[in-house]
Amino acid sequence: MKTDLAEKYVFELLENKLPQHLNYHNVHHTKYVLSKATYIANKEDITEEDLLLLRTAVVLHDAGFIGSDIDEHEEQSCKIARNILPGFEYSEQQIELVCKMIMATKSLQAPKNLLEKILCDANLYYLGTEEFFDFAEDLFRERTNLNMIKDRKEWLQTEIKFLSLHSYYTETGSELEPQKKRNLLLLKSQSFFFRDKKVRSASNFLRDASLIVSGVIIAGFALKSFLVPNHFLDGGITGISLMIREYLQGKYNHDYLGYIIVVLNLPFIVLCKYLINYRYALKTLLCVLLLGVCLLWVPYRIITFDNILVPVFGGFFLGAGMGLLMRAGCAVDGIEVFALYIRNRTSFTISEIILAINACIFSIAAFYFDIEKALYAMLTYFTASKTIDYVVEGFEAYTGVTIISGKSDEIKNKLMEEMKVGITVFKGERGFLPSQFEVFPECDIIFAVITRLELRQLKNIVIRIDPDAFVSAHIIREVTGGVIRHRHAE
């Protein structure tokens, strides 16, 4: 048997022929099952020939998805096996053993020997692992694409029934039962929320309410305990409000900051209703009113008069408060709404518009007050904006990583096995050096989206395999779809 050549041929077939809408039954799934089947086989102590036959059955068990109905893919896989395996010096008896293993993986599993049991356990190994929900999400999306289920509620009911009836057949597989039971309990808890939409609505309301109250209190603390007592400024509508307060403070012996912030934000809240939606505008109005109440009635204590601590920690707490409010789906500064309005009528981006507006605010602060006050305002704004990024994006912000290496196959397998990340492979060419411009061997360019906290682990894996590999990483602001690790902060 030429097992290595057969595996290579089938993997190339899967990569080129499998439909793109198969989010679960794809090459990554086959490689995952292959690694788990090999692991179980080694623990079950099978012979070398049996291991080769098992590996062959694994790489072929989902080949039937190529041009076949999903319910009959096992039969089609066997047909493909009978067509190609004779060319790799498999005997008729060996091919029949491979086909029997493939047929044992049908939804109503009935394995009759150890090899069939190993393949069945490897095929559903993920059921008893902590990665269960990542794989289950892929399967949900695949069956949604195939119109096999209508919604997530039906999907949860199907998964709960499947896990309740499933059993592992090998001793190695039975070690996964405790984790599988925990996964089943988590599925049932999710199903509870689908059964009672009022409970989910109440949960979302309490979450948003807690974020709004916390965000308003923290933002008020930043203003009254740091910025206002020290006559410091900021950017945006908050900065304009602080400048107007400074101007009025010299004429009237009363602090009008709470009123000023509410009045200045009202036009932008009305604008927000038309540019975004009524719900966002209503929540923003509530936040602004609550902040005004906090600034007028909550007795915050002055923390410090140090000119370095005030912009750093004042900006930090102000950014933290605003970040929490943004996570709740609202804001207390209408500058972004105004920037959105201008963007819709110009070719500038929101970031460019906000930067230009704040540049004007800081210039006015420098002209009417002094340059030092304007510089402190810039430091406050910078600290606040960076804090907002961390609160909204999370410490686990998504990072896109590009890897170019001559050992790309080994790196791909390790990333999927050890980190359980989804990867995309581009076909490229290496070389084009000044002294070797005519040398350009083909290579796989690996792209993966991970969290920031996983970057070090990924680099260690790549360096361990190929110390000379080229690795570049960049922050990704937004990710939708695909196979990604969901951030806990969300």
C-alpha positions, 0 to 999 in steps of 0.5 A: 500500500502506498498510503502516503501517496493516497493521502496526498491525492485525497487531500488535494481532491478535498481542497479543490473539489469540496463545496465552499459552503461546507463550514464543518465537513471540510479539509480541516475536519478531516485533518482533525479526525486524522490526528485524533484517530492516530492518537486513539489507535496508538493508545489502543495498540493496533498493528501498523497495517491496521493503522494505515488502513484506518488513516486511509478510511479517515481521509476518505470518509467525507470525500463523498461530499464532493458532488453527492447528497449529504445523506448519502455521502458515505456511499459516495465515499466508498465509491471513490475509495473503490475507484482510486485505491487500486491505483495505490496498490490496495487489495480488494480485501483492504478496500472493503475494510476501508469501506466498512469503516467509512460506512460505520460513521453514518449517523446511526453508528454501528461499529463492529470491530476495533478499527470501526470504533476508533474511526467513529470515536475520532469522527466525534472526538470534539463532542467531549472536548472544550472546543465543542462549541467551536466545532458545533458553530461550524456545523450549525452554519453548514446546516443553515447553508444547506437549509437543513435547520431553520433557526438556532432553537431547532439546532440546539434541540437537535444537538441536545438530543444527539449528545444525550444518545451518543456514546464513545466505543473505545476505552480512550474515547470513554475518557471524554465522557465527563467533558461531553456531559458538561457540554450537554449541560451548557447546551441545555442552559442555552436552550432555556434562554431560547424557550423564554425570550422574556428572560433573555430580554431582561438579561440584556436590559440588566446588562445594559443598565449596569453598564450605563450606570457604571459608565455615567458614575465613572465619567462623572468621577473623572470630571468632578474629581480630576478635570474640573477642580484643576481647570483641565480640558478635553476633546469633543463635546465634553471639551467644549462644555468644559471651556464654556464652564471655565468662561461662565465660572469667571462671571457666575459663582456657580458650576453649570457643567451638568446643564451645559453637557446636556444642552450641547448634546441635545442637537446631536441626539436629535441628529442621532435619531435620523442617522442611526436609530431611535433606540440609540438616540433614546439611550444616549439621551438617558446617559446624558441626563444621568451624567448631568444629574451626577455632575450636579448632585453627586458629591465627588471628592477631589483626588489630586492637583498634580498636573501629570496625574490629572490628565493621565488618570482623569483621561483614563477614567473618562475613557473607561466611563465612555467605553462602558457606555459605548458597550451599552449601545449609547454615548455621552459625546455627540462629536461622533454623531456630528462626524458621521453627519459630515462624512455622509456629505464629504469624502473624509473618514470619521477619524479625520473629521473627529481629528479636525474638530478636536484640533479646532477645539485645542486651538481655541483652548490655546488662544483663549486660555494658554498653550499649556492648558491646550497641551494638557487637554491633548494629553487628556484626550489621548489617554481617554481615547486609548482607554476607550479602545481597550474597553470597547475592543477588549484586551483580546483585540483581534490580530491578523497574522500572515506567515510565509515559510517553507514548512507551511504544511507542518505549521498549518497542522500545528496551528489547527491542532494546538490552537484550534484556529481557522486559517486561510491559505493563499498560493504565493511565490518566495524569493525575488531577492536582489541576487536571486531574482529568477528564483521564485519557488511556490509556497503557501501563505498562511493567514489566521485571525487570533486574539492578541493574547494568542499571538505569543503562542502562535509565534512560539509554534512557528519559530519552533518549526521554522526559525526563519519563517516570516511572520507579520501581524496587524490589529483588525478592528472588526471581524464577522463570520469565519472561524474565530475565537470569540472574545470573552469580553463580548 
